[in-house]
Amino acid sequence: QNMAASQQQPAAGNKDAPDPITEAKLLVPVLKQSLVALMRCAVLHCRTSRNSSQDKETADIPGRIEQHLEEFYVIVDQIQQCLLTALDSLSLADDSKETNSLPVDIGIGSDRSVGGTQSYGEYLAAAQIQVEFIEKLHELLEEFVQSISGCNT
């Protein structure tokens, strides 16, 4: 049972990915399960080494301890990365508060007379909508090309 392998880092472009704090909170129960498994394995190792009657079943316990310890460290590293990302995001958000108040010129045309200005937040939201539109358009064009190439063969 490899809990660390089941917890994959979300792709950077994944819109459904939780924020870093939520992701760290989701990893805490997994970390707890990993720690419990590690402690159970360590207790079993202590009991068997105390009895000094190591049979085939208990001979691989040190390897299992290392495996559980590695899983534990992987999850701790994931949580640390989430928290560092959240800290960086918070720092960037604080830094961007100064630039958010600056108006962005969205004038279009050769004389820039059409359009006016928007706040930085409004500008980012509009840009995000445009990017999502272009991504959908790209996907539709790819589907169209595939359907055309399917008709020609």
Number of C-alpha atoms within 10 A of each C-alpha: 7 10 16 20 11 9 14 9 12 12 9 7 7 8 9 8 13 12 13 19 16 13 17 21 13 14 19 14 11 19 22 13 14 23 17 14 18 21 15 14 20 19 12 15 20 13 12 16 13 10 9 9 11 14 9 8 7 14 14 12 18 13 11 17 19 14 14 25 18 15 22 23 16 17 22 18 12 20 21 14 15 21 18 14 15 17 14 12 14 12 11 11 12 11 11 12 12 9 13 16 12 13 15 17 14 14 14 11 9 7 7 11 10 11 11 12 14 17 14 18 16 14 17 14 11 13 12 12 12 12 12 12 12 12 12 12 12 12 12 12 12 12 12 12 12 12 11 11 10 9 8 7 5
